[in-house]
């Protein structure tokens, strides 16, 4: 009888040991799944913050681009008006009434009364004054629009600076990736022990985690940092261009070049300087338009990249629930 008990015990002992090993493997698998869930959770929220800043930055740079483009268009219109003004002044002064010697000591009122004799010139004066007023208004618009680009470039640079340092997100994703790398080992052990999805749901859960969480790539985060650096650099350059452009535009629109009397007394050197100031202001507006377009393009590419990362992170967190 004693021998029979020993034989039965010796037959049952391997089964008991095997059952213990199976339980241990399943417990290990569940612990790895739980640890991965803890480590990989919250990545989507962090990426979402980056995405929101990129969207806001895109809107800001788009406004700046439109403003810079508007400044360029207005500046070109102003330059065209200036050509017409110069042509009218040349025609009105053909008789010699606009010489510096004849006009220098006159008040504005005397200038209007005496230089514009005979009365037939009053219509020309009115046309000239209207064009000067229009040119002055266009110059003010150009200056104002370029001043607006300084603000948008500053805002863009600040927002880009917030997104440049993604070291915390990189560490988070790196830790998640390291946890995912441990899954194939436990999967091998489970398969070797003959444990499949029908035995425990953790087998399928681990498979899903490996499939979806492994797609989140640190390289994509590093791309975000590089593009944000590019956006910030372009924004700073655009702001500097805007500052120069505002000063140049304001100088071209000063009373020295826009007053009716002063305009008729401009020397050839002053006329060239006025033309140069207007041309430079327009070039600055054009450069700012290009910078704004580059910033907007970079931000749009960031939105696309963060959208991809958000989808991956969301899917990863879904399978970790």
ChimeraX commands (.cxc) that place a marker at each C-alpha (Angstrom):
marker #1 position 0.00,0.00,0.00 radius 0.5
marker #1 position 2.81,2.41,0.90 radius 0.5
marker #1 position 4.54,1.61,-2.37 radius 0.5
marker #1 position 1.35,2.40,-4.32 radius 0.5
marker #1 position 1.11,5.82,-2.64 radius 0.5
marker #1 position 4.73,6.60,-3.52 radius 0.5
marker #1 position 4.18,5.61,-7.13 radius 0.5
marker #1 position 1.04,7.79,-7.38 radius 0.5
marker #1 position 2.86,10.76,-5.79 radius 0.5
marker #1 position 5.81,10.38,-8.17 radius 0.5
marker #1 position 3.40,10.46,-11.12 radius 0.5
marker #1 position 1.51,13.54,-9.89 radius 0.5
marker #1 position 4.58,15.61,-8.83 radius 0.5
marker #1 position 5.72,16.60,-12.39 radius 0.5
marker #1 position 2.18,17.77,-13.16 radius 0.5
marker #1 position 2.21,19.93,-10.01 radius 0.5
marker #1 position 5.63,21.36,-10.86 radius 0.5
marker #1 position 4.50,22.03,-14.44 radius 0.5
marker #1 position 1.39,23.80,-13.18 radius 0.5
marker #1 position 3.53,26.01,-10.92 radius 0.5
marker #1 position 5.84,26.94,-13.82 radius 0.5
marker #1 position 2.84,27.80,-16.01 radius 0.5
marker #1 position 1.39,30.03,-13.31 radius 0.5
marker #1 position 4.75,31.76,-12.88 radius 0.5
marker #1 position 5.03,32.43,-16.64 radius 0.5
marker #1 position 1.52,33.84,-16.82 radius 0.5
marker #1 position 2.19,36.01,-13.75 radius 0.5
marker #1 position 5.43,37.28,-15.32 radius 0.5
marker #1 position 3.61,38.03,-18.56 radius 0.5
marker #1 position 0.90,39.96,-16.70 radius 0.5
marker #1 position 3.52,41.92,-14.75 radius 0.5
marker #1 position 5.32,42.85,-17.98 radius 0.5
marker #1 position 2.02,43.94,-19.53 radius 0.5
marker #1 position 1.18,46.04,-16.46 radius 0.5
marker #1 position 4.65,47.62,-16.36 radius 0.5
marker #1 position 4.41,48.47,-20.07 radius 0.5
marker #1 position 0.98,49.98,-19.50 radius 0.5
marker #1 position 2.37,52.25,-16.77 radius 0.5
marker #1 position 5.48,53.28,-18.72 radius 0.5
marker #1 position 3.81,53.87,-22.10 radius 0.5
marker #1 position 0.71,55.68,-20.84 radius 0.5
marker #1 position 0.49,59.46,-21.23 radius 0.5
marker #1 position 2.63,59.75,-24.37 radius 0.5
marker #1 position -0.37,60.86,-26.43 radius 0.5
marker #1 position -1.04,63.74,-23.99 radius 0.5
marker #1 position 2.53,64.98,-24.34 radius 0.5
marker #1 position 2.44,64.74,-28.13 radius 0.5
marker #1 position -0.94,66.50,-28.06 radius 0.5
marker #1 position 0.64,69.53,-26.39 radius 0.5
marker #1 position 3.25,69.69,-29.15 radius 0.5
marker #1 position 0.52,69.39,-31.79 radius 0.5
marker #1 position -1.56,72.18,-30.25 radius 0.5
marker #1 position 1.40,74.57,-30.19 radius 0.5
marker #1 position 2.20,73.68,-33.82 radius 0.5
marker #1 position -1.40,74.43,-34.84 radius 0.5
marker #1 position -1.38,77.75,-33.01 radius 0.5
marker #1 position 2.01,78.61,-34.51 radius 0.5
marker #1 position 0.73,77.80,-38.00 radius 0.5
marker #1 position -2.15,80.24,-37.53 radius 0.5
marker #1 position 0.23,82.95,-36.27 radius 0.5
marker #1 position 2.75,82.53,-39.09 radius 0.5
marker #1 position -0.06,82.43,-41.66 radius 0.5
marker #1 position -1.28,85.81,-40.38 radius 0.5
marker #1 position 2.28,87.14,-40.56 radius 0.5
marker #1 position 2.68,85.86,-44.11 radius 0.5
marker #1 position -0.54,87.56,-45.19 radius 0.5
marker #1 position 0.55,90.80,-43.51 radius 0.5
marker #1 position 3.97,90.68,-45.18 radius 0.5
marker #1 position 2.37,89.91,-48.53 radius 0.5
marker #1 position -0.02,92.81,-48.01 radius 0.5
marker #1 position 2.90,95.11,-47.19 radius 0.5
marker #1 position 4.60,94.07,-50.41 radius 0.5
marker #1 position 1.47,94.67,-52.49 radius 0.5
marker #1 position 0.86,98.04,-50.86 radius 0.5
marker #1 position 4.52,98.96,-51.29 radius 0.5
marker #1 position 4.38,98.20,-55.00 radius 0.5
marker #1 position 1.23,100.30,-55.31 radius 0.5
marker #1 position 2.98,103.15,-53.47 radius 0.5
marker #1 position 5.97,102.94,-55.82 radius 0.5
marker #1 position 3.64,103.17,-58.80 radius 0.5
marker #1 position 1.95,106.23,-57.28 radius 0.5
marker #1 position 5.34,107.83,-56.72 radius 0.5
marker #1 position 6.16,107.42,-60.41 radius 0.5
marker #1 position 2.91,109.17,-61.32 radius 0.5
marker #1 position 3.60,111.95,-58.79 radius 0.5
marker #1 position 7.06,112.54,-60.19 radius 0.5
marker #1 position 5.66,112.68,-63.71 radius 0.5
marker #1 position 3.01,115.23,-62.71 radius 0.5
marker #1 position 5.54,117.42,-60.89 radius 0.5
marker #1 position 7.82,117.41,-63.93 radius 0.5
marker #1 position 4.92,118.51,-66.13 radius 0.5
marker #1 position 3.81,121.25,-63.73 radius 0.5
marker #1 position 7.30,122.61,-63.27 radius 0.5
marker #1 position 8.27,122.79,-66.94 radius 0.5
marker #1 position 7.73,126.56,-66.94 radius 0.5
marker #1 position 10.36,126.99,-64.24 radius 0.5
marker #1 position 7.99,127.98,-61.47 radius 0.5
marker #1 position 9.15,125.10,-59.26 radius 0.5
marker #1 position 12.82,126.00,-59.08 radius 0.5
marker #1 position 14.45,125.99,-55.68 radius 0.5
marker #1 position 15.33,129.65,-56.01 radius 0.5
marker #1 position 11.71,130.60,-56.68 radius 0.5
marker #1 position 10.10,128.37,-54.06 radius 0.5
marker #1 position 12.55,128.03,-51.20 radius 0.5
marker #1 position 11.41,131.13,-49.30 radius 0.5
marker #1 position 7.69,130.64,-49.93 radius 0.5
marker #1 position 5.20,129.46,-47.36 radius 0.5
marker #1 position 2.96,126.57,-48.32 radius 0.5
marker #1 position 0.11,129.02,-48.96 radius 0.5
marker #1 position 2.25,131.23,-51.17 radius 0.5
marker #1 position 3.49,128.18,-53.02 radius 0.5
marker #1 position -0.04,127.07,-53.78 radius 0.5
marker #1 position -1.08,130.54,-54.95 radius 0.5
marker #1 position 1.97,131.64,-56.88 radius 0.5
marker #1 position 3.48,128.50,-58.35 radius 0.5
marker #1 position 0.19,127.24,-59.62 radius 0.5
marker #1 position -0.59,130.36,-61.71 radius 0.5
marker #1 position -2.36,130.43,-64.09 radius 0.5
marker #1 position -5.57,128.96,-62.66 radius 0.5
marker #1 position -5.57,126.15,-65.21 radius 0.5
marker #1 position -3.04,124.39,-63.01 radius 0.5
marker #1 position -5.47,124.01,-60.09 radius 0.5
marker #1 position -6.84,120.77,-61.56 radius 0.5
marker #1 position -3.30,119.42,-61.83 radius 0.5
marker #1 position -2.64,120.45,-58.24 radius 0.5
marker #1 position -5.72,118.66,-57.01 radius 0.5
marker #1 position -4.70,115.52,-58.87 radius 0.5
marker #1 position -1.17,115.77,-57.54 radius 0.5
marker #1 position -2.33,116.32,-53.95 radius 0.5
marker #1 position -4.68,113.35,-54.18 radius 0.5
marker #1 position -1.86,111.15,-55.40 radius 0.5
marker #1 position 0.49,112.33,-52.67 radius 0.5
marker #1 position -2.22,111.68,-50.05 radius 0.5
marker #1 position -2.80,108.22,-51.51 radius 0.5
marker #1 position 0.92,107.47,-51.55 radius 0.5
marker #1 position 1.20,108.64,-47.93 radius 0.5
marker #1 position -1.68,106.39,-46.92 radius 0.5
marker #1 position -0.17,103.41,-48.76 radius 0.5
marker #1 position 3.15,104.08,-47.03 radius 0.5
marker #1 position 1.47,104.10,-43.64 radius 0.5
marker #1 position -0.27,100.82,-44.44 radius 0.5
marker #1 position 2.99,99.25,-45.52 radius 0.5
marker #1 position 4.70,100.37,-42.32 radius 0.5
marker #1 position 1.80,99.13,-40.19 radius 0.5
marker #1 position 1.63,95.76,-41.90 radius 0.5
marker #1 position 5.36,95.23,-41.55 radius 0.5
marker #1 position 5.14,96.21,-37.88 radius 0.5
marker #1 position 2.51,93.48,-37.54 radius 0.5
marker #1 position 4.93,90.89,-38.89 radius 0.5
marker #1 position 7.35,91.72,-36.07 radius 0.5
marker #1 position 4.70,90.67,-33.54 radius 0.5
marker #1 position 3.80,87.45,-35.36 radius 0.5
marker #1 position 7.47,86.51,-35.77 radius 0.5
marker #1 position 8.10,87.15,-32.09 radius 0.5
marker #1 position 5.10,85.02,-31.09 radius 0.5
marker #1 position 6.22,82.26,-33.45 radius 0.5
marker #1 position 9.75,82.30,-32.03 radius 0.5
marker #1 position 8.42,82.03,-28.47 radius 0.5
marker #1 position 6.08,79.13,-29.29 radius 0.5
marker #1 position 8.81,77.34,-31.22 radius 0.5
marker #1 position 11.14,77.75,-28.27 radius 0.5
marker #1 position 8.60,76.00,-26.05 radius 0.5
marker #1 position 8.58,73.00,-28.38 radius 0.5
marker #1 position 12.31,72.80,-29.08 radius 0.5
marker #1 position 13.27,70.90,-25.93 radius 0.5
marker #1 position 11.50,67.55,-26.12 radius 0.5
marker #1 position 13.96,65.73,-23.83 radius 0.5
marker #1 position 11.19,64.61,-21.44 radius 0.5
marker #1 position 9.13,63.17,-24.28 radius 0.5
marker #1 position 12.20,61.46,-25.74 radius 0.5
marker #1 position 12.93,59.85,-22.37 radius 0.5
marker #1 position 9.29,58.78,-22.04 radius 0.5
marker #1 position 9.23,57.14,-25.48 radius 0.5
marker #1 position 12.67,55.60,-24.92 radius 0.5
marker #1 position 11.45,53.97,-21.69 radius 0.5
marker #1 position 8.34,52.71,-23.50 radius 0.5
marker #1 position 10.47,51.27,-26.31 radius 0.5
marker #1 position 12.69,49.47,-23.81 radius 0.5
marker #1 position 9.67,47.87,-22.14 radius 0.5
marker #1 position 8.29,46.75,-25.49 radius 0.5
marker #1 position 11.65,45.10,-26.28 radius 0.5
marker #1 position 11.17,42.74,-23.32 radius 0.5
marker #1 position 7.89,41.35,-24.71 radius 0.5
marker #1 position 9.34,38.98,-27.37 radius 0.5
marker #1 position 11.28,37.13,-24.64 radius 0.5
marker #1 position 8.23,36.38,-22.51 radius 0.5
marker #1 position 6.25,35.53,-25.65 radius 0.5
marker #1 position 8.89,32.96,-26.56 radius 0.5
marker #1 position 8.72,31.43,-23.09 radius 0.5
marker #1 position 4.92,31.28,-23.22 radius 0.5
marker #1 position 4.98,29.63,-26.65 radius 0.5
marker #1 position 7.67,27.20,-25.53 radius 0.5
marker #1 position 5.48,26.21,-22.58 radius 0.5
marker #1 position 2.52,25.73,-24.91 radius 0.5
marker #1 position 0.57,28.65,-23.40 radius 0.5
marker #1 position -1.64,30.38,-25.97 radius 0.5
marker #1 position -4.51,32.89,-26.07 radius 0.5
marker #1 position -6.97,30.18,-25.10 radius 0.5
marker #1 position -5.13,29.74,-21.79 radius 0.5
marker #1 position -4.84,33.44,-20.83 radius 0.5
marker #1 position -5.81,36.78,-22.47 radius 0.5
marker #1 position -2.40,38.27,-21.66 radius 0.5
marker #1 position -0.89,36.41,-24.66 radius 0.5
marker #1 position -3.05,38.40,-27.10 radius 0.5
marker #1 position -2.60,41.59,-25.10 radius 0.5
marker #1 position 1.18,41.35,-25.31 radius 0.5
marker #1 position 1.02,40.68,-29.04 radius 0.5
marker #1 position -1.09,43.83,-29.58 radius 0.5
marker #1 position 1.23,45.93,-27.42 radius 0.5
marker #1 position 4.29,44.76,-29.36 radius 0.5
marker #1 position 2.53,45.52,-32.66 radius 0.5
marker #1 position 1.27,49.02,-31.86 radius 0.5
marker #1 position 3.55,50.45,-29.17 radius 0.5
marker #1 position 6.67,49.54,-31.08 radius 0.5
marker #1 position 5.71,52.02,-33.84 radius 0.5
marker #1 position 6.36,55.12,-31.72 radius 0.5
marker #1 position 9.80,56.25,-32.87 radius 0.5
marker #1 position 12.23,58.56,-31.07 radius 0.5
marker #1 position 13.54,59.71,-34.46 radius 0.5
marker #1 position 10.17,61.38,-35.12 radius 0.5
marker #1 position 10.50,63.39,-31.92 radius 0.5
marker #1 position 14.00,64.45,-32.92 radius 0.5
marker #1 position 12.54,65.61,-36.24 radius 0.5
marker #1 position 10.13,67.80,-34.27 radius 0.5
marker #1 position 13.04,69.40,-32.43 radius 0.5
marker #1 position 14.95,70.07,-35.66 radius 0.5
marker #1 position 11.93,71.59,-37.42 radius 0.5
marker #1 position 11.09,73.73,-34.41 radius 0.5
marker #1 position 14.67,75.04,-34.41 radius 0.5
marker #1 position 14.23,75.89,-38.09 radius 0.5
marker #1 position 10.93,77.66,-37.38 radius 0.5
marker #1 position 12.46,79.65,-34.53 radius 0.5
marker #1 position 15.49,80.63,-36.61 radius 0.5
marker #1 position 13.27,81.76,-39.49 radius 0.5
marker #1 position 11.00,83.66,-37.09 radius 0.5
marker #1 position 13.93,85.51,-35.54 radius 0.5
marker #1 position 15.25,86.36,-39.01 radius 0.5
marker #1 position 11.78,87.48,-40.08 radius 0.5
marker #1 position 11.49,89.68,-37.00 radius 0.5
marker #1 position 14.85,91.31,-37.77 radius 0.5
marker #1 position 13.78,91.89,-41.38 radius 0.5
marker #1 position 10.51,93.40,-40.11 radius 0.5
marker #1 position 12.33,95.84,-37.83 radius 0.5
marker #1 position 14.57,97.04,-40.67 radius 0.5
marker #1 position 11.58,97.17,-43.01 radius 0.5
marker #1 position 9.49,99.26,-40.64 radius 0.5
marker #1 position 12.29,101.80,-40.23 radius 0.5
marker #1 position 12.93,101.96,-43.96 radius 0.5
marker #1 position 9.25,102.24,-44.83 radius 0.5
marker #1 position 8.73,105.01,-42.27 radius 0.5
marker #1 position 11.74,106.91,-43.60 radius 0.5
marker #1 position 10.44,106.64,-47.19 radius 0.5
marker #1 position 7.08,107.99,-45.99 radius 0.5
marker #1 position 8.44,110.95,-44.03 radius 0.5
marker #1 position 7.31,114.53,-44.70 radius 0.5
marker #1 position 10.59,115.20,-46.50 radius 0.5
marker #1 position 9.40,112.98,-49.33 radius 0.5
marker #1 position 5.63,113.32,-48.96 radius 0.5
marker #1 position 5.00,117.07,-48.45 radius 0.5
marker #1 position 3.76,118.78,-51.62 radius 0.5
marker #1 position 6.19,121.66,-51.40 radius 0.5
marker #1 position 9.14,119.52,-50.33 radius 0.5
marker #1 position 8.47,117.05,-53.10 radius 0.5
marker #1 position 8.82,119.73,-55.76 radius 0.5
marker #1 position 12.18,120.77,-54.29 radius 0.5
marker #1 position 13.75,117.30,-54.14 radius 0.5
marker #1 position 17.15,117.13,-55.76 radius 0.5
marker #1 position 18.04,114.28,-58.08 radius 0.5
marker #1 position 20.08,112.77,-55.25 radius 0.5
marker #1 position 17.09,112.95,-52.87 radius 0.5
marker #1 position 14.83,111.42,-55.50 radius 0.5
marker #1 position 17.24,108.51,-55.88 radius 0.5
marker #1 position 17.35,108.11,-52.11 radius 0.5
marker #1 position 13.55,108.09,-51.92 radius 0.5
marker #1 position 13.39,105.46,-54.66 radius 0.5
marker #1 position 16.03,103.38,-52.86 radius 0.5
marker #1 position 14.13,103.57,-49.56 radius 0.5
marker #1 position 10.88,102.45,-51.20 radius 0.5
marker #1 position 12.63,99.66,-53.08 radius 0.5
marker #1 position 14.38,98.46,-49.92 radius 0.5
marker #1 position 11.13,98.53,-47.94 radius 0.5
marker #1 position 9.43,96.47,-50.65 radius 0.5
marker #1 position 12.33,94.01,-50.73 radius 0.5
marker #1 position 12.07,93.65,-46.95 radius 0.5
marker #1 position 8.33,93.00,-47.26 radius 0.5
marker #1 position 9.03,90.38,-49.92 radius 0.5
marker #1 position 11.70,88.71,-47.78 radius 0.5
marker #1 position 9.29,88.65,-44.85 radius 0.5
marker #1 position 6.64,87.06,-47.05 radius 0.5
marker #1 position 9.07,84.30,-48.02 radius 0.5
marker #1 position 10.12,83.81,-44.38 radius 0.5
marker #1 position 6.48,83.57,-43.31 radius 0.5
marker #1 position 5.74,81.03,-46.03 radius 0.5
marker #1 position 8.71,78.92,-44.89 radius 0.5
marker #1 position 7.57,79.09,-41.25 radius 0.5
marker #1 position 4.01,78.14,-42.19 radius 0.5
marker #1 position 5.26,75.23,-44.31 radius 0.5
marker #1 position 7.44,73.92,-41.49 radius 0.5
marker #1 position 4.55,74.17,-39.03 radius 0.5
marker #1 position 2.22,72.32,-41.39 radius 0.5
marker #1 position 4.80,69.52,-41.70 radius 0.5
marker #1 position 4.95,69.44,-37.89 radius 0.5
marker #1 position 1.17,69.09,-37.69 radius 0.5
marker #1 position 1.36,66.13,-40.10 radius 0.5
marker #1 position 4.14,64.52,-38.08 radius 0.5
marker #1 position 2.46,65.02,-34.71 radius 0.5
marker #1 position -0.83,63.70,-36.13 radius 0.5
marker #1 position 0.95,60.48,-37.13 radius 0.5
marker #1 position 2.53,60.22,-33.67 radius 0.5
marker #1 position -0.80,60.91,-31.96 radius 0.5
marker #1 position -2.49,58.10,-33.90 radius 0.5
marker #1 position 0.31,55.69,-32.96 radius 0.5
marker #1 position 0.30,56.73,-29.30 radius 0.5
marker #1 position -3.50,56.53,-29.06 radius 0.5
marker #1 position -3.56,53.05,-30.59 radius 0.5
marker #1 position -0.78,51.95,-28.23 radius 0.5
marker #1 position -2.68,53.22,-25.21 radius 0.5
marker #1 position -5.89,51.60,-26.43 radius 0.5
marker #1 position -4.31,48.12,-26.42 radius 0.5
marker #1 position -2.86,48.81,-22.99 radius 0.5
marker #1 position -6.27,49.39,-21.40 radius 0.5
marker link #1:1,2 radius 0.2
marker link #1:2,3 radius 0.2
marker link #1:3,4 radius 0.2
marker link #1:4,5 radius 0.2
marker link #1:5,6 radius 0.2
marker link #1:6,7 radius 0.2
marker link #1:7,8 radius 0.2
marker link #1:8,9 radius 0.2
marker link #1:9,10 radius 0.2
marker link #1:10,11 radius 0.2
marker link #1:11,12 radius 0.2
marker link #1:12,13 radius 0.2
marker link #1:13,14 radius 0.2
marker link #1:14,15 radius 0.2
marker link #1:15,16 radius 0.2
marker link #1:16,17 radius 0.2
marker link #1:17,18 radius 0.2
marker link #1:18,19 radius 0.2
marker link #1:19,20 radius 0.2
marker link #1:20,21 radius 0.2
marker link #1:21,22 radius 0.2
marker link #1:22,23 radius 0.2
marker link #1:23,24 radius 0.2
marker link #1:24,25 radius 0.2
marker link #1:25,26 radius 0.2
marker link #1:26,27 radius 0.2
marker link #1:27,28 radius 0.2
marker link #1:28,29 radius 0.2
marker link #1:29,30 radius 0.2
marker link #1:30,31 radius 0.2
marker link #1:31,32 radius 0.2
marker link #1:32,33 radius 0.2
marker link #1:33,34 radius 0.2
marker link #1:34,35 radius 0.2
marker link #1:35,36 radius 0.2
marker link #1:36,37 radius 0.2
marker link #1:37,38 radius 0.2
marker link #1:38,39 radius 0.2
marker link #1:39,40 radius 0.2
marker link #1:40,41 radius 0.2
marker link #1:41,42 radius 0.2
marker link #1:42,43 radius 0.2
marker link #1:43,44 radius 0.2
marker link #1:44,45 radius 0.2
marker link #1:45,46 radius 0.2
marker link #1:46,47 radius 0.2
marker link #1:47,48 radius 0.2
marker link #1:48,49 radius 0.2
marker link #1:49,50 radius 0.2
marker link #1:50,51 radius 0.2
marker link #1:51,52 radius 0.2
marker link #1:52,53 radius 0.2
marker link #1:53,54 radius 0.2
marker link #1:54,55 radius 0.2
marker link #1:55,56 radius 0.2
marker link #1:56,57 radius 0.2
marker link #1:57,58 radius 0.2
marker link #1:58,59 radius 0.2
marker link #1:59,60 radius 0.2
marker link #1:60,61 radius 0.2
marker link #1:61,62 radius 0.2
marker link #1:62,63 radius 0.2
marker link #1:63,64 radius 0.2
marker link #1:64,65 radius 0.2
marker link #1:65,66 radius 0.2
marker link #1:66,67 radius 0.2
marker link #1:67,68 radius 0.2
marker link #1:68,69 radius 0.2
marker link #1:69,70 radius 0.2
marker link #1:70,71 radius 0.2
marker link #1:71,72 radius 0.2
marker link #1:72,73 radius 0.2
marker link #1:73,74 radius 0.2
marker link #1:74,75 radius 0.2
marker link #1:75,76 radius 0.2
marker link #1:76,77 radius 0.2
marker link #1:77,78 radius 0.2
marker link #1:78,79 radius 0.2
marker link #1:79,80 radius 0.2
marker link #1:80,81 radius 0.2
marker link #1:81,82 radius 0.2
marker link #1:82,83 radius 0.2
marker link #1:83,84 radius 0.2
marker link #1:84,85 radius 0.2
marker link #1:85,86 radius 0.2
marker link #1:86,87 radius 0.2
marker link #1:87,88 radius 0.2
marker link #1:88,89 radius 0.2
marker link #1:89,90 radius 0.2
marker link #1:90,91 radius 0.2
marker link #1:91,92 radius 0.2
marker link #1:92,93 radius 0.2
marker link #1:93,94 radius 0.2
marker link #1:94,95 radius 0.2
marker link #1:95,96 radius 0.2
marker link #1:96,97 radius 0.2
marker link #1:97,98 radius 0.2
marker link #1:98,99 radius 0.2
marker link #1:99,100 radius 0.2
marker link #1:100,101 radius 0.2
marker link #1:101,102 radius 0.2
marker link #1:102,103 radius 0.2
marker link #1:103,104 radius 0.2
marker link #1:104,105 radius 0.2
marker link #1:105,106 radius 0.2
marker link #1:106,107 radius 0.2
marker link #1:107,108 radius 0.2
marker link #1:108,109 radius 0.2
marker link #1:109,110 radius 0.2
marker link #1:110,111 radius 0.2
marker link #1:111,112 radius 0.2
marker link #1:112,113 radius 0.2
marker link #1:113,114 radius 0.2
marker link #1:114,115 radius 0.2
marker link #1:115,116 radius 0.2
marker link #1:116,117 radius 0.2
marker link #1:117,118 radius 0.2
marker link #1:118,119 radius 0.2
marker link #1:119,120 radius 0.2
marker link #1:120,121 radius 0.2
marker link #1:121,122 radius 0.2
marker link #1:122,123 radius 0.2
marker link #1:123,124 radius 0.2
marker link #1:124,125 radius 0.2
marker link #1:125,126 radius 0.2
marker link #1:126,127 radius 0.2
marker link #1:127,128 radius 0.2
marker link #1:128,129 radius 0.2
marker link #1:129,130 radius 0.2
marker link #1:130,131 radius 0.2
marker link #1:131,132 radius 0.2
marker link #1:132,133 radius 0.2
marker link #1:133,134 radius 0.2
marker link #1:134,135 radius 0.2
marker link #1:135,136 radius 0.2
marker link #1:136,137 radius 0.2
marker link #1:137,138 radius 0.2
marker link #1:138,139 radius 0.2
marker link #1:139,140 radius 0.2
marker link #1:140,141 radius 0.2
marker link #1:141,142 radius 0.2
marker link #1:142,143 radius 0.2
marker link #1:143,144 radius 0.2
marker link #1:144,145 radius 0.2
marker link #1:145,146 radius 0.2
marker link #1:146,147 radius 0.2
marker link #1:147,148 radius 0.2
marker link #1:148,149 radius 0.2
marker link #1:149,150 radius 0.2
marker link #1:150,151 radius 0.2
marker link #1:151,152 radius 0.2
marker link #1:152,153 radius 0.2
marker link #1:153,154 radius 0.2
marker link #1:154,155 radius 0.2
marker link #1:155,156 radius 0.2
marker link #1:156,157 radius 0.2
marker link #1:157,158 radius 0.2
marker link #1:158,159 radius 0.2
marker link #1:159,160 radius 0.2
marker link #1:160,161 radius 0.2
marker link #1:161,162 radius 0.2
marker link #1:162,163 radius 0.2
marker link #1:163,164 radius 0.2
marker link #1:164,165 radius 0.2
marker link #1:165,166 radius 0.2
marker link #1:166,167 radius 0.2
marker link #1:167,168 radius 0.2
marker link #1:168,169 radius 0.2
marker link #1:169,170 radius 0.2
marker link #1:170,171 radius 0.2
marker link #1:171,172 radius 0.2
marker link #1:172,173 radius 0.2
marker link #1:173,174 radius 0.2
marker link #1:174,175 radius 0.2
marker link #1:175,176 radius 0.2
marker link #1:176,177 radius 0.2
marker link #1:177,178 radius 0.2
marker link #1:178,179 radius 0.2
marker link #1:179,180 radius 0.2
marker link #1:180,181 radius 0.2
marker link #1:181,182 radius 0.2
marker link #1:182,183 radius 0.2
marker link #1:183,184 radius 0.2
marker link #1:184,185 radius 0.2
marker link #1:185,186 radius 0.2
marker link #1:186,187 radius 0.2
marker link #1:187,188 radius 0.2
marker link #1:188,189 radius 0.2
marker link #1:189,190 radius 0.2
marker link #1:190,191 radius 0.2
marker link #1:191,192 radius 0.2
marker link #1:192,193 radius 0.2
marker link #1:193,194 radius 0.2
marker link #1:194,195 radius 0.2
marker link #1:195,196 radius 0.2
marker link #1:196,197 radius 0.2
marker link #1:197,198 radius 0.2
marker link #1:198,199 radius 0.2
marker link #1:199,200 radius 0.2
marker link #1:200,201 radius 0.2
marker link #1:201,202 radius 0.2
marker link #1:202,203 radius 0.2
marker link #1:203,204 radius 0.2
marker link #1:204,205 radius 0.2
marker link #1:205,206 radius 0.2
marker link #1:206,207 radius 0.2
marker link #1:207,208 radius 0.2
marker link #1:208,209 radius 0.2
marker link #1:209,210 radius 0.2
marker link #1:210,211 radius 0.2
marker link #1:211,212 radius 0.2
marker link #1:212,213 radius 0.2
marker link #1:213,214 radius 0.2
marker link #1:214,215 radius 0.2
marker link #1:215,216 radius 0.2
marker link #1:216,217 radius 0.2
marker link #1:217,218 radius 0.2
marker link #1:218,219 radius 0.2
marker link #1:219,220 radius 0.2
marker link #1:220,221 radius 0.2
marker link #1:221,222 radius 0.2
marker link #1:222,223 radius 0.2
marker link #1:223,224 radius 0.2
marker link #1:224,225 radius 0.2
marker link #1:225,226 radius 0.2
marker link #1:226,227 radius 0.2
marker link #1:227,228 radius 0.2
marker link #1:228,229 radius 0.2
marker link #1:229,230 radius 0.2
marker link #1:230,231 radius 0.2
marker link #1:231,232 radius 0.2
marker link #1:232,233 radius 0.2
marker link #1:233,234 radius 0.2
marker link #1:234,235 radius 0.2
marker link #1:235,236 radius 0.2
marker link #1:236,237 radius 0.2
marker link #1:237,238 radius 0.2
marker link #1:238,239 radius 0.2
marker link #1:239,240 radius 0.2
marker link #1:240,241 radius 0.2
marker link #1:241,242 radius 0.2
marker link #1:242,243 radius 0.2
marker link #1:243,244 radius 0.2
marker link #1:244,245 radius 0.2
marker link #1:245,246 radius 0.2
marker link #1:246,247 radius 0.2
marker link #1:247,248 radius 0.2
marker link #1:248,249 radius 0.2
marker link #1:249,250 radius 0.2
marker link #1:250,251 radius 0.2
marker link #1:251,252 radius 0.2
marker link #1:252,253 radius 0.2
marker link #1:253,254 radius 0.2
marker link #1:254,255 radius 0.2
marker link #1:255,256 radius 0.2
marker link #1:256,257 radius 0.2
marker link #1:257,258 radius 0.2
marker link #1:258,259 radius 0.2
marker link #1:259,260 radius 0.2
marker link #1:260,261 radius 0.2
marker link #1:261,262 radius 0.2
marker link #1:262,263 radius 0.2
marker link #1:263,264 radius 0.2
marker link #1:264,265 radius 0.2
marker link #1:265,266 radius 0.2
marker link #1:266,267 radius 0.2
marker link #1:267,268 radius 0.2
marker link #1:268,269 radius 0.2
marker link #1:269,270 radius 0.2
marker link #1:270,271 radius 0.2
marker link #1:271,272 radius 0.2
marker link #1:272,273 radius 0.2
marker link #1:273,274 radius 0.2
marker link #1:274,275 radius 0.2
marker link #1:275,276 radius 0.2
marker link #1:276,277 radius 0.2
marker link #1:277,278 radius 0.2
marker link #1:278,279 radius 0.2
marker link #1:279,280 radius 0.2
marker link #1:280,281 radius 0.2
marker link #1:281,282 radius 0.2
marker link #1:282,283 radius 0.2
marker link #1:283,284 radius 0.2
marker link #1:284,285 radius 0.2
marker link #1:285,286 radius 0.2
marker link #1:286,287 radius 0.2
marker link #1:287,288 radius 0.2
marker link #1:288,289 radius 0.2
marker link #1:289,290 radius 0.2
marker link #1:290,291 radius 0.2
marker link #1:291,292 radius 0.2
marker link #1:292,293 radius 0.2
marker link #1:293,294 radius 0.2
marker link #1:294,295 radius 0.2
marker link #1:295,296 radius 0.2
marker link #1:296,297 radius 0.2
marker link #1:297,298 radius 0.2
marker link #1:298,299 radius 0.2
marker link #1:299,300 radius 0.2
marker link #1:300,301 radius 0.2
marker link #1:301,302 radius 0.2
marker link #1:302,303 radius 0.2
marker link #1:303,304 radius 0.2
marker link #1:304,305 radius 0.2
marker link #1:305,306 radius 0.2
marker link #1:306,307 radius 0.2
marker link #1:307,308 radius 0.2
marker link #1:308,309 radius 0.2
marker link #1:309,310 radius 0.2
marker link #1:310,311 radius 0.2
marker link #1:311,312 radius 0.2
marker link #1:312,313 radius 0.2
marker link #1:313,314 radius 0.2
marker link #1:314,315 radius 0.2
marker link #1:315,316 radius 0.2
marker link #1:316,317 radius 0.2
marker link #1:317,318 radius 0.2
marker link #1:318,319 radius 0.2
marker link #1:319,320 radius 0.2
marker link #1:320,321 radius 0.2
view
